Amino acid sequence: MHRREVLLAGLSWPLCSLLGGEARAWAPAGGVVPFDAQTVPALAKALAAKPYQAQSKQLPASLDRIGYDQYRAIRFNPAQALWRGDDLRFQAQFFHRGFFFRDRVDMHQVVDGKATPVVYRPTQFTFDGTPAPKENDLGFAGFRLHSPLNRPDYFDEVAVFLGASYFRAVAKGLAYGLSARGLALGSGSPNEEFPVFRAFWLERPARNADRVVVHALMDSPSVAGAFRFEIAPGVETVFDVASVLYPRVALDHAGIAPLTSMFQFDSNDRVGIDDYRTAVHDSDGLGLVNGRGEQVWRPLQNPSVIQESAFEDTNPRGFGLMQRKRAFADYADSEAHYEKRPSLWIEPKGEWGEGAVRLVELPTNDEFHDNIVAFWRPKQALAAGGEYRFDYRMHWTTEHSWKPELATVARTRIGGIGIAGGGTGGRDERGRLVVIDFAGGRLDALGDGAKVRADVTASKGKVSNVIAHPNPGAGGWRLTFELQPGSERSIELRAVLGDDRGPLTETWLYRWTL
């Protein structure tokens, strides 16, 4: 089990109370009901019109207090997977309720415009020492999708939906890393709210179909919502997401298309680190292409206090938490293999209007807790009683092609330098040397004699000794400069290389903090 399956749990509700006691009226035990594209949005809208009701987390005694190891030992029997033996390219397996995952999630299959429930039975699972429950109507905690991904004769796990509104996916050759969510509410605040997917509908794919469609009903005290995911696994696994939100209250802290990841340390941020590994993170930077077409790279940090950044924009073209370093030597971890963690790029569809891509970085002392969140926040609050649609494409991938003419940041290194202090002959160890390696685009074709302009600015402090030169040791170009922060405790830095034709690189942004 991946650590996120253990650490992430959400709010809950009584599914039996949906629509005033008609919780599963659309799919009673053994029943068949019509289903189309408007079914789940209609359920979400009706749900939002009623007061929120929290779901009981009560479980049978045999499951009520099991721990991590006991929960991990409860496994779904692959022989009972949905669509097993049907000669399809997809199968679905289900998670049992227990441990952190106490909320009931109802599952349904959709065939030819009709929905039927996927009924829970204890015999679908092996319990390995934990007494099997006697109840036959417990529901599930979530599900995972399998499909031939890395070779044609084996069904790999390609996506999982488990815990609150969290889900993850992989692409060919990759392993699980960062997560996505249906919606974030108040990320970084002590009163963060976690909406939950309370029911799913899985459309049976056609024979030889290379994609599968999943519908989800979301709920929380503040908002209900409907999601449609069209999932296509491959070298780049793509989710086409259609979402509609129905707030119960005004939402001025909503996070659209939220991403959650982990960053402990790298060469730009190793203060206090005593570790044999070169770096430890699921993502190393936030990438942006804003509405003006500017491509931006913001390396991630593990701050000493909660740190929030907002990149204001209108109609963003894309953003994502990316894992750019892809060599084993970049991490030197033969167990975690961080070089195989996916990047996740969000591509909005249509116009999202004014707002900001927001980045929340929380302190962490280990690699087991997610401490990075990124999302889009609309400038205007989502009004209570309204209907709001956000459609986007998710790219789970090793890399994403943005503007190929621009060089990208391959690595950021920051270290201390000695600076003469106050005419006393002393040393101020707070001086920092910043080293940025760029690679790709037009920059790689330029020689030593090329006229490359380095534009480096700082909101405070002093920048000096700015030098840009080819980097024959690693390829590409290297930009170095010195930062003397003086008495400042936080400084916003910006750097870009260009020539007479315009930018040669993406824009590097960084927040230096004491």
DOVO-938174 format. One record per residue (C-alpha): x, y, z; residue number from 1. Coordinates in pm, whole numbers, plus 50000, padded with zeros to 5 digits. Layout:
BEGIN
@xx X, yy Y, zz Z, seq NUM
...
% end
This chain:
BEGIN
@xx 50000, yy 50000, zz 50000, seq 1
@xx 50128, yy 50344, zz 49908, seq 2
@xx 50168, yy 50590, zz 50192, seq 3
@xx 49894, yy 50818, zz 50055, seq 4
@xx 49644, yy 50535, zz 50087, seq 5
@xx 49720, yy 50534, zz 50459, seq 6
@xx 49758, yy 50904, zz 50531, seq 7
@xx 49463, yy 51052, zz 50343, seq 8
@xx 49112, yy 51031, zz 50478, seq 9
@xx 48823, yy 51267, zz 50434, seq 10
@xx 48493, yy 51380, zz 50565, seq 11
@xx 48189, yy 51159, zz 50532, seq 12
@xx 47812, yy 51149, zz 50499, seq 13
@xx 47521, yy 50906, zz 50524, seq 14
@xx 47461, yy 50777, zz 50175, seq 15
@xx 47130, yy 50642, zz 50300, seq 16
@xx 47015, yy 51000, zz 50362, seq 17
@xx 47078, yy 51128, zz 50010, seq 18
@xx 46776, yy 51302, zz 49865, seq 19
@xx 46579, yy 51275, zz 50186, seq 20
@xx 46606, yy 50902, zz 50250, seq 21
@xx 46627, yy 50798, zz 49884, seq 22
@xx 46999, yy 50743, zz 49903, seq 23
@xx 47032, yy 50463, zz 49654, seq 24
@xx 46697, yy 50509, zz 49482, seq 25
@xx 46889, yy 50527, zz 49154, seq 26
@xx 47038, yy 50183, zz 49221, seq 27
@xx 46854, yy 49977, zz 49486, seq 28
@xx 46985, yy 49630, zz 49562, seq 29
@xx 46948, yy 49432, zz 49243, seq 30
@xx 46779, yy 49726, zz 49069, seq 31
@xx 46839, yy 49876, zz 48727, seq 32
@xx 46779, yy 50246, zz 48658, seq 33
@xx 46836, yy 50476, zz 48358, seq 34
@xx 47167, yy 50661, zz 48345, seq 35
@xx 47295, yy 50939, zz 48118, seq 36
@xx 47530, yy 51235, zz 48124, seq 37
@xx 47292, yy 51440, zz 48343, seq 38
@xx 47228, yy 51175, zz 48609, seq 39
@xx 47514, yy 51258, zz 48847, seq 40
@xx 47493, yy 51639, zz 48803, seq 41
@xx 47120, yy 51617, zz 48886, seq 42
@xx 47199, yy 51415, zz 49198, seq 43
@xx 47466, yy 51667, zz 49302, seq 44
@xx 47235, yy 51962, zz 49250, seq 45
@xx 46959, yy 51799, zz 49455, seq 46
@xx 47209, yy 51706, zz 49726, seq 47
@xx 47337, yy 52065, zz 49751, seq 48
@xx 46981, yy 52192, zz 49798, seq 49
@xx 46954, yy 51999, zz 50124, seq 50
@xx 47147, yy 52051, zz 50451, seq 51
@xx 47467, yy 51849, zz 50474, seq 52
@xx 47445, yy 51533, zz 50687, seq 53
@xx 47754, yy 51356, zz 50816, seq 54
@xx 47779, yy 50983, zz 50755, seq 55
@xx 47824, yy 50738, zz 51039, seq 56
@xx 48169, yy 50581, zz 51043, seq 57
@xx 48050, yy 50280, zz 51239, seq 58
@xx 48195, yy 49949, zz 51124, seq 59
@xx 48149, yy 49589, zz 51235, seq 60
@xx 48343, yy 49503, zz 51550, seq 61
@xx 48597, yy 49294, zz 51356, seq 62
@xx 48696, yy 49602, zz 51151, seq 63
@xx 48639, yy 49883, zz 51399, seq 64
@xx 48992, yy 49911, zz 51539, seq 65
@xx 49220, yy 49739, zz 51292, seq 66
@xx 49558, yy 49899, zz 51226, seq 67
@xx 49771, yy 49956, zz 50920, seq 68
@xx 49908, yy 49602, zz 50888, seq 69
@xx 49568, yy 49439, zz 50934, seq 70
@xx 49405, yy 49670, zz 50681, seq 71
@xx 49682, yy 49611, zz 50431, seq 72
@xx 49627, yy 49236, zz 50462, seq 73
@xx 49263, yy 49269, zz 50347, seq 74
@xx 49283, yy 49213, zz 49973, seq 75
@xx 49031, yy 49200, zz 49694, seq 76
@xx 49026, yy 48870, zz 49505, seq 77
@xx 49138, yy 48954, zz 49147, seq 78
@xx 48932, yy 48663, zz 49015, seq 79
@xx 48620, yy 48864, zz 49110, seq 80
@xx 48729, yy 49187, zz 48941, seq 81
@xx 48463, yy 49374, zz 48745, seq 82
@xx 48488, yy 49282, zz 48373, seq 83
@xx 48726, yy 48996, zz 48448, seq 84
@xx 48702, yy 48738, zz 48172, seq 85
@xx 48503, yy 48972, zz 47946, seq 86
@xx 48787, yy 49022, zz 47695, seq 87
@xx 48807, yy 49395, zz 47771, seq 88
@xx 49113, yy 49614, zz 47819, seq 89
@xx 49002, yy 49725, zz 48166, seq 90
@xx 48919, yy 49561, zz 48499, seq 91
@xx 48815, yy 49717, zz 48832, seq 92
@xx 48900, yy 49596, zz 49181, seq 93
@xx 48763, yy 49737, zz 49506, seq 94
@xx 48895, yy 49843, zz 49846, seq 95
@xx 48743, yy 49728, zz 50172, seq 96
@xx 48634, yy 49975, zz 50438, seq 97
@xx 48850, yy 49996, zz 50751, seq 98
@xx 49145, yy 50172, zz 50918, seq 99
@xx 49138, yy 50538, zz 50795, seq 100
@xx 48891, yy 50451, zz 50518, seq 101
@xx 48568, yy 50414, zz 50710, seq 102
@xx 48338, yy 50603, zz 50472, seq 103
@xx 48098, yy 50403, zz 50261, seq 104
@xx 48142, yy 50449, zz 49885, seq 105
@xx 47875, yy 50295, zz 49662, seq 106
@xx 47983, yy 50152, zz 49328, seq 107
@xx 47777, yy 50106, zz 49013, seq 108
@xx 47826, yy 49967, zz 48665, seq 109
@xx 47669, yy 50140, zz 48363, seq 110
@xx 47581, yy 49931, zz 48057, seq 111
@xx 47377, yy 50056, zz 47759, seq 112
@xx 47242, yy 50355, zz 47948, seq 113
@xx 47138, yy 50162, zz 48259, seq 114
@xx 47305, yy 50158, zz 48602, seq 115
@xx 47318, yy 49862, zz 48838, seq 116
@xx 47490, yy 49845, zz 49178, seq 117
@xx 47814, yy 49657, zz 49235, seq 118
@xx 47713, yy 49467, zz 49548, seq 119
@xx 47960, yy 49416, zz 49831, seq 120
@xx 48014, yy 49063, zz 49961, seq 121
@xx 48275, yy 48954, zz 50221, seq 122
@xx 48365, yy 48665, zz 49990, seq 123
@xx 48514, yy 48917, zz 49745, seq 124
@xx 48806, yy 48965, zz 49986, seq 125
@xx 49070, yy 48765, zz 50171, seq 126
@xx 49117, yy 48885, zz 50529, seq 127
@xx 49437, yy 48704, zz 50643, seq 128
@xx 49372, yy 48686, zz 51017, seq 129
@xx 49105, yy 48954, zz 51055, seq 130
@xx 48762, yy 48798, zz 51109, seq 131
@xx 48549, yy 48850, zz 50800, seq 132
@xx 48238, yy 49065, zz 50861, seq 133
@xx 47903, yy 48893, zz 50840, seq 134
@xx 47730, yy 49194, zz 50687, seq 135
@xx 47655, yy 49185, zz 50313, seq 136
@xx 47582, yy 49556, zz 50264, seq 137
@xx 47893, yy 49742, zz 50381, seq 138
@xx 47975, yy 49911, zz 50052, seq 139
@xx 48334, yy 49978, zz 49952, seq 140
@xx 48605, yy 50233, zz 50034, seq 141
@xx 48716, yy 50296, zz 49676, seq 142
@xx 48844, yy 50120, zz 49367, seq 143
@xx 49136, yy 50082, zz 49130, seq 144
@xx 49153, yy 50032, zz 48755, seq 145
@xx 49378, yy 49781, zz 48581, seq 146
@xx 49477, yy 49769, zz 48215, seq 147
@xx 49769, yy 49637, zz 48004, seq 148
@xx 50016, yy 49924, zz 48031, seq 149
@xx 50374, yy 49798, zz 48036, seq 150
@xx 50316, yy 49474, zz 47846, seq 151
@xx 50015, yy 49333, zz 47660, seq 152
@xx 49971, yy 49017, zz 47870, seq 153
@xx 49949, yy 49176, zz 48216, seq 154
@xx 49688, yy 49407, zz 48372, seq 155
@xx 49882, yy 49680, zz 48554, seq 156
@xx 49722, yy 49903, zz 48814, seq 157
@xx 49684, yy 50235, zz 48633, seq 158
@xx 49461, yy 50447, zz 48859, seq 159
@xx 49319, yy 50441, zz 49210, seq 160
@xx 49040, yy 50639, zz 49377, seq 161
@xx 49066, yy 50605, zz 49757, seq 162
@xx 49021, yy 50848, zz 50046, seq 163
@xx 48817, yy 51171, zz 50041, seq 164
@xx 48826, yy 51294, zz 49678, seq 165
@xx 49185, yy 51181, zz 49617, seq 166
@xx 49297, yy 50983, zz 49314, seq 167
@xx 49625, yy 50889, zz 49148, seq 168
@xx 49744, yy 50744, zz 48821, seq 169
@xx 50059, yy 50626, zz 48647, seq 170
@xx 50186, yy 50619, zz 48291, seq 171
@xx 50397, yy 50355, zz 48121, seq 172
@xx 50716, yy 50281, zz 48315, seq 173
@xx 50619, yy 50501, zz 48611, seq 174
@xx 50514, yy 50434, zz 48971, seq 175
@xx 50267, yy 50613, zz 49195, seq 176
@xx 50373, yy 50951, zz 49330, seq 177
@xx 50171, yy 51270, zz 49361, seq 178
@xx 49792, yy 51274, zz 49397, seq 179
@xx 49506, yy 51477, zz 49257, seq 180
@xx 49175, yy 51572, zz 49420, seq 181
@xx 48829, yy 51661, zz 49306, seq 182
@xx 48833, yy 51988, zz 49500, seq 183
@xx 49041, yy 52162, zz 49767, seq 184
@xx 48880, yy 52385, zz 50029, seq 185
@xx 49101, yy 52601, zz 50252, seq 186
@xx 49433, yy 52428, zz 50179, seq 187
@xx 49704, yy 52542, zz 50419, seq 188
@xx 49455, yy 52660, zz 50682, seq 189
@xx 49383, yy 52483, zz 51012, seq 190
@xx 49018, yy 52445, zz 50907, seq 191
@xx 49073, yy 52274, zz 50574, seq 192
@xx 48767, yy 52086, zz 50448, seq 193
@xx 48797, yy 51761, zz 50255, seq 194
@xx 48512, yy 51688, zz 50012, seq 195
@xx 48452, yy 51319, zz 49955, seq 196
@xx 48355, yy 51106, zz 49658, seq 197
@xx 48055, yy 50916, zz 49795, seq 198
@xx 47953, yy 50716, zz 49488, seq 199
@xx 48099, yy 50610, zz 49153, seq 200
@xx 47953, yy 50488, zz 48824, seq 201
@xx 48187, yy 50289, zz 48596, seq 202
@xx 48082, yy 50271, zz 48231, seq 203
@xx 48151, yy 49933, zz 48081, seq 204
@xx 48396, yy 49999, zz 47794, seq 205
@xx 48347, yy 49862, zz 47447, seq 206
@xx 48566, yy 49576, zz 47335, seq 207
@xx 48915, yy 49700, zz 47239, seq 208
@xx 48835, yy 50047, zz 47378, seq 209
@xx 49152, yy 50220, zz 47496, seq 210
@xx 48973, yy 50439, zz 47752, seq 211
@xx 48717, yy 50406, zz 48027, seq 212
@xx 48467, yy 50655, zz 48172, seq 213
@xx 48409, yy 50702, zz 48546, seq 214
@xx 48146, yy 50929, zz 48706, seq 215
@xx 48172, yy 51048, zz 49067, seq 216
@xx 47935, yy 51219, zz 49310, seq 217
@xx 48113, yy 51451, zz 49557, seq 218
@xx 47985, yy 51602, zz 49881, seq 219
@xx 48103, yy 51808, zz 50179, seq 220
@xx 47949, yy 52054, zz 50426, seq 221
@xx 48014, yy 52341, zz 50182, seq 222
@xx 47956, yy 52199, zz 49835, seq 223
@xx 47831, yy 51908, zz 49626, seq 224
@xx 47964, yy 51823, zz 49282, seq 225
@xx 47961, yy 51587, zz 48987, seq 226
@xx 48269, yy 51466, zz 48798, seq 227
@xx 48318, yy 51275, zz 48476, seq 228
@xx 48661, yy 51120, zz 48413, seq 229
@xx 48753, yy 50977, zz 48074, seq 230
@xx 49073, yy 50782, zz 48143, seq 231
@xx 49317, yy 50676, zz 47869, seq 232
@xx 49630, yy 50495, zz 48001, seq 233
@xx 49949, yy 50496, zz 47796, seq 234
@xx 50297, yy 50643, zz 47759, seq 235
@xx 50116, yy 50952, zz 47883, seq 236
@xx 49803, yy 50870, zz 48082, seq 237
@xx 49533, yy 51128, zz 48011, seq 238
@xx 49224, yy 51213, zz 48215, seq 239
@xx 48963, yy 51434, zz 48050, seq 240
@xx 48770, yy 51582, zz 48341, seq 241
@xx 48430, yy 51751, zz 48331, seq 242
@xx 48323, yy 51891, zz 48669, seq 243
@xx 48027, yy 52090, zz 48796, seq 244
@xx 48008, yy 52236, zz 49147, seq 245
@xx 47700, yy 52337, zz 49349, seq 246
@xx 47807, yy 52537, zz 49658, seq 247
@xx 47588, yy 52531, zz 49968, seq 248
@xx 47771, yy 52839, zz 50096, seq 249
@xx 47983, yy 53108, zz 49931, seq 250
@xx 48328, yy 52965, zz 49853, seq 251
@xx 48613, yy 53216, zz 49846, seq 252
@xx 48875, yy 52952, zz 49921, seq 253
@xx 48803, yy 52690, zz 49655, seq 254
@xx 49093, yy 52513, zz 49482, seq 255
@xx 49014, yy 52387, zz 49131, seq 256
@xx 49208, yy 52088, zz 48988, seq 257
@xx 49416, yy 52052, zz 49306, seq 258
@xx 49742, yy 51857, zz 49310, seq 259
@xx 49911, yy 51720, zz 49624, seq 260
@xx 50275, yy 51614, zz 49644, seq 261
@xx 50584, yy 51580, zz 49862, seq 262
@xx 50911, yy 51774, zz 49863, seq 263
@xx 51164, yy 51716, zz 50140, seq 264
@xx 51495, yy 51837, zz 49994, seq 265
@xx 51706, yy 51893, zz 49683, seq 266
@xx 52012, yy 52095, zz 49583, seq 267
@xx 51823, yy 52423, zz 49619, seq 268
@xx 51708, yy 52345, zz 49974, seq 269
@xx 51923, yy 52115, zz 50190, seq 270
@xx 51943, yy 52319, zz 50510, seq 271
@xx 51963, yy 52084, zz 50809, seq 272
@xx 51961, yy 51771, zz 50591, seq 273
@xx 52184, yy 51477, zz 50690, seq 274
@xx 52099, yy 51217, zz 50426, seq 275
@xx 52304, yy 51006, zz 50186, seq 276
@xx 52060, yy 51068, zz 49902, seq 277
@xx 52095, yy 51349, zz 49651, seq 278
@xx 51727, yy 51451, zz 49669, seq 279
@xx 51395, yy 51330, zz 49807, seq 280
@xx 51071, yy 51444, zz 49646, seq 281
@xx 50775, yy 51335, zz 49433, seq 282
@xx 50781, yy 51671, zz 49250, seq 283
@xx 51060, yy 51925, zz 49216, seq 284
@xx 50880, yy 52227, zz 49074, seq 285
@xx 50561, yy 52408, zz 48981, seq 286
@xx 50535, yy 52469, zz 48608, seq 287
@xx 50310, yy 52735, zz 48454, seq 288
@xx 50213, yy 52867, zz 48114, seq 289
@xx 50007, yy 53175, zz 48187, seq 290
@xx 49740, yy 53343, zz 47977, seq 291
@xx 50002, yy 53573, zz 47821, seq 292
@xx 50201, yy 53272, zz 47701, seq 293
@xx 50489, yy 53312, zz 47948, seq 294
@xx 50639, yy 52983, zz 48063, seq 295
@xx 50740, yy 52982, zz 48430, seq 296
@xx 50931, yy 52743, zz 48655, seq 297
@xx 50916, yy 52771, zz 49035, seq 298
@xx 51136, yy 52517, zz 49222, seq 299
@xx 50966, yy 52372, zz 49528, seq 300
@xx 51088, yy 52421, zz 49885, seq 301
@xx 51051, yy 52267, zz 50228, seq 302
@xx 50999, yy 52588, zz 50429, seq 303
@xx 51041, yy 52639, zz 50803, seq 304
@xx 50685, yy 52781, zz 50821, seq 305
@xx 50381, yy 52749, zz 50594, seq 306
@xx 50448, yy 52940, zz 50274, seq 307
@xx 50186, yy 53044, zz 50018, seq 308
@xx 50242, yy 53190, zz 49672, seq 309
@xx 49987, yy 53323, zz 49424, seq 310
@xx 50053, yy 53360, zz 49050, seq 311
@xx 49773, yy 53586, zz 48930, seq 312
@xx 49647, yy 53521, zz 48580, seq 313
@xx 49358, yy 53532, zz 48336, seq 314
@xx 49266, yy 53217, zz 48142, seq 315
@xx 49575, yy 53011, zz 48227, seq 316
@xx 49701, yy 52776, zz 47958, seq 317
@xx 49834, yy 52518, zz 48203, seq 318
@xx 50001, yy 52441, zz 48534, seq 319
@xx 50135, yy 52136, zz 48711, seq 320
@xx 50360, yy 51980, zz 48972, seq 321
@xx 50644, yy 51827, zz 48776, seq 322
@xx 50921, yy 51575, zz 48842, seq 323
@xx 51194, yy 51677, zz 48597, seq 324
@xx 51492, yy 51480, zz 48725, seq 325
@xx 51472, yy 51133, zz 48569, seq 326
@xx 51809, yy 50966, zz 48643, seq 327
@xx 51867, yy 50723, zz 48930, seq 328
@xx 52171, yy 50929, zz 49034, seq 329
@xx 51943, yy 51230, zz 49090, seq 330
@xx 51809, yy 51052, zz 49402, seq 331
@xx 52024, yy 50741, zz 49460, seq 332
@xx 51731, yy 50565, zz 49628, seq 333
@xx 51707, yy 50201, zz 49520, seq 334
@xx 51382, yy 50146, zz 49710, seq 335
@xx 51168, yy 50457, zz 49652, seq 336
@xx 51288, yy 50523, zz 49293, seq 337
@xx 51177, yy 50885, zz 49292, seq 338
@xx 51298, yy 50911, zz 48932, seq 339
@xx 50988, yy 50709, zz 48835, seq 340
@xx 50730, yy 50939, zz 48995, seq 341
@xx 50492, yy 51101, zz 48744, seq 342
@xx 50455, yy 51467, zz 48663, seq 343
@xx 50099, yy 51597, zz 48644, seq 344
@xx 50007, yy 51880, zz 48408, seq 345
@xx 49664, yy 52047, zz 48413, seq 346
@xx 49538, yy 52186, zz 48081, seq 347
@xx 49223, yy 52399, zz 48127, seq 348
@xx 48950, yy 52372, zz 47865, seq 349
@xx 48764, yy 52688, zz 47780, seq 350
@xx 48812, yy 53016, zz 47966, seq 351
@xx 48862, yy 53003, zz 48342, seq 352
@xx 48865, yy 53382, zz 48375, seq 353
@xx 49054, yy 53575, zz 48640, seq 354
@xx 49219, yy 53411, zz 48935, seq 355
@xx 49553, yy 53270, zz 49044, seq 356
@xx 49749, yy 52949, zz 49046, seq 357
@xx 49824, yy 52906, zz 49414, seq 358
@xx 50109, yy 52708, zz 49567, seq 359
@xx 50105, yy 52601, zz 49933, seq 360
@xx 50430, yy 52465, zz 50082, seq 361
@xx 50424, yy 52319, zz 50432, seq 362
@xx 50720, yy 52216, zz 50650, seq 363
@xx 50797, yy 51845, zz 50673, seq 364
@xx 51064, yy 51644, zz 50853, seq 365
@xx 51015, yy 51328, zz 50651, seq 366
@xx 50921, yy 51188, zz 50311, seq 367
@xx 50599, yy 51021, zz 50426, seq 368
@xx 50372, yy 51323, zz 50447, seq 369
@xx 50254, yy 51531, zz 50154, seq 370
@xx 50346, yy 51896, zz 50208, seq 371
@xx 50287, yy 52056, zz 49866, seq 372
@xx 49952, yy 52166, zz 49720, seq 373
@xx 49887, yy 52352, zz 49393, seq 374
@xx 49552, yy 52456, zz 49242, seq 375
@xx 49360, yy 52727, zz 49057, seq 376
@xx 49155, yy 52970, zz 49265, seq 377
@xx 48898, yy 53190, zz 49087, seq 378
@xx 48916, yy 53560, zz 49172, seq 379
@xx 48544, yy 53577, zz 49244, seq 380
@xx 48393, yy 53361, zz 49516, seq 381
@xx 48165, yy 53079, zz 49405, seq 382
@xx 47820, yy 53191, zz 49521, seq 383
@xx 47590, yy 52972, zz 49728, seq 384
@xx 47320, yy 52816, zz 49512, seq 385
@xx 47518, yy 52866, zz 49190, seq 386
@xx 47639, yy 52619, zz 48929, seq 387
@xx 48005, yy 52630, zz 48822, seq 388
@xx 48169, yy 52422, zz 48551, seq 389
@xx 48541, yy 52356, zz 48519, seq 390
@xx 48668, yy 52122, zz 48247, seq 391
@xx 49032, yy 52027, zz 48205, seq 392
@xx 49272, yy 51762, zz 48080, seq 393
@xx 49521, yy 51593, zz 48313, seq 394
@xx 49851, yy 51462, zz 48177, seq 395
@xx 50023, yy 51201, zz 48399, seq 396
@xx 50361, yy 51184, zz 48230, seq 397
@xx 50741, yy 51187, zz 48250, seq 398
@xx 50753, yy 51531, zz 48088, seq 399
@xx 50525, yy 51770, zz 47907, seq 400
@xx 50598, yy 51961, zz 47587, seq 401
@xx 50525, yy 52329, zz 47641, seq 402
@xx 50714, yy 52574, zz 47421, seq 403
@xx 50995, yy 52375, zz 47256, seq 404
@xx 51188, yy 52689, zz 47151, seq 405
@xx 51257, yy 52770, zz 47518, seq 406
@xx 51523, yy 52609, zz 47734, seq 407
@xx 51392, yy 52472, zz 48063, seq 408
@xx 51543, yy 52473, zz 48411, seq 409
@xx 51725, yy 52145, zz 48456, seq 410
@xx 51849, yy 52211, zz 48810, seq 411
@xx 51865, yy 52484, zz 49073, seq 412
@xx 52152, yy 52490, zz 49321, seq 413
@xx 52183, yy 52732, zz 49611, seq 414
@xx 52470, yy 52745, zz 49859, seq 415
@xx 52645, yy 52976, zz 50100, seq 416
@xx 52926, yy 53217, zz 50011, seq 417
@xx 53144, yy 53433, zz 50230, seq 418
@xx 53086, yy 53809, zz 50204, seq 419
@xx 53297, yy 54075, zz 50367, seq 420
@xx 53101, yy 54219, zz 50655, seq 421
@xx 53077, yy 54583, zz 50756, seq 422
@xx 53443, yy 54670, zz 50707, seq 423
@xx 53537, yy 54461, zz 51010, seq 424
@xx 53697, yy 54179, zz 50818, seq 425
@xx 53427, yy 53938, zz 50937, seq 426
@xx 53223, yy 53698, zz 50726, seq 427
@xx 52849, yy 53711, zz 50669, seq 428
@xx 52752, yy 53349, zz 50594, seq 429
@xx 52406, yy 53453, zz 50481, seq 430
@xx 52532, yy 53545, zz 50137, seq 431
@xx 52402, yy 53295, zz 49879, seq 432
@xx 52535, yy 53171, zz 49547, seq 433
@xx 52254, yy 53078, zz 49308, seq 434
@xx 52331, yy 52841, zz 49018, seq 435
@xx 52067, yy 52764, zz 48753, seq 436
@xx 52126, yy 52512, zz 48474, seq 437
@xx 51919, yy 52555, zz 48155, seq 438
@xx 51890, yy 52302, zz 47871, seq 439
@xx 51703, yy 52271, zz 47541, seq 440
@xx 51542, yy 52504, zz 47291, seq 441
@xx 51735, yy 52762, zz 47087, seq 442
@xx 51984, yy 52801, zz 47371, seq 443
@xx 52151, yy 52464, zz 47304, seq 444
@xx 52246, yy 52573, zz 46952, seq 445
@xx 52431, yy 52886, zz 47066, seq 446
@xx 52809, yy 52885, zz 47096, seq 447
@xx 53054, yy 53052, zz 47335, seq 448
@xx 53051, yy 53377, zz 47140, seq 449
@xx 52673, yy 53415, zz 47141, seq 450
@xx 52531, yy 53735, zz 47286, seq 451
@xx 52309, yy 53609, zz 47564, seq 452
@xx 52142, yy 53855, zz 47796, seq 453
@xx 52085, yy 53756, zz 48159, seq 454
@xx 51799, yy 53934, zz 48331, seq 455
@xx 51809, yy 53878, zz 48709, seq 456
@xx 51603, yy 54079, zz 48957, seq 457
@xx 51536, yy 54066, zz 49330, seq 458
@xx 51253, yy 54229, zz 49524, seq 459
@xx 51496, yy 54315, zz 49805, seq 460
@xx 51862, yy 54271, zz 49890, seq 461
@xx 52136, yy 54297, zz 49628, seq 462
@xx 52219, yy 54085, zz 49323, seq 463
@xx 52575, yy 54091, zz 49187, seq 464
@xx 52822, yy 53899, zz 48968, seq 465
@xx 52563, yy 53778, zz 48717, seq 466
@xx 52728, yy 53539, zz 48469, seq 467
@xx 52577, yy 53321, zz 48192, seq 468
@xx 52794, yy 53076, zz 47999, seq 469
@xx 52780, yy 52741, zz 47815, seq 470
@xx 52808, yy 52441, zz 48047, seq 471
@xx 53013, yy 52177, zz 47863, seq 472
@xx 53017, yy 51948, zz 48166, seq 473
@xx 52642, yy 51890, zz 48163, seq 474
@xx 52531, yy 52052, zz 47840, seq 475
@xx 52313, yy 52358, zz 47803, seq 476
@xx 52395, yy 52686, zz 47977, seq 477
@xx 52459, yy 52790, zz 48335, seq 478
@xx 52347, yy 53113, zz 48502, seq 479
@xx 52510, yy 53213, zz 48830, seq 480
@xx 52466, yy 53515, zz 49054, seq 481
@xx 52526, yy 53618, zz 49412, seq 482
@xx 52254, yy 53734, zz 49648, seq 483
@xx 52333, yy 53950, zz 49949, seq 484
@xx 52008, yy 53961, zz 50149, seq 485
@xx 52137, yy 54194, zz 50419, seq 486
@xx 51876, yy 54203, zz 50695, seq 487
@xx 51593, yy 54078, zz 50471, seq 488
@xx 51420, yy 53752, zz 50563, seq 489
@xx 51227, yy 53691, zz 50240, seq 490
@xx 51318, yy 53788, zz 49882, seq 491
@xx 51144, yy 53716, zz 49552, seq 492
@xx 51390, yy 53631, zz 49274, seq 493
@xx 51339, yy 53623, zz 48898, seq 494
@xx 51577, yy 53517, zz 48619, seq 495
@xx 51557, yy 53461, zz 48244, seq 496
@xx 51804, yy 53439, zz 47957, seq 497
@xx 51734, yy 53605, zz 47622, seq 498
@xx 51886, yy 53746, zz 47303, seq 499
@xx 51782, yy 53990, zz 47030, seq 500
@xx 51507, yy 53751, zz 46918, seq 501
@xx 51343, yy 53733, zz 47262, seq 502
@xx 51347, yy 53487, zz 47554, seq 503
@xx 51578, yy 53189, zz 47530, seq 504
@xx 51456, yy 53025, zz 47850, seq 505
@xx 51148, yy 52989, zz 48062, seq 506
@xx 51121, yy 53233, zz 48351, seq 507
@xx 51275, yy 53108, zz 48677, seq 508
@xx 51105, yy 53229, zz 48995, seq 509
@xx 51213, yy 53162, zz 49352, seq 510
@xx 51138, yy 53280, zz 49702, seq 511
@xx 51450, yy 53294, zz 49915, seq 512
@xx 51380, yy 53284, zz 50288, seq 513
@xx 51605, yy 53298, zz 50590, seq 514
% end
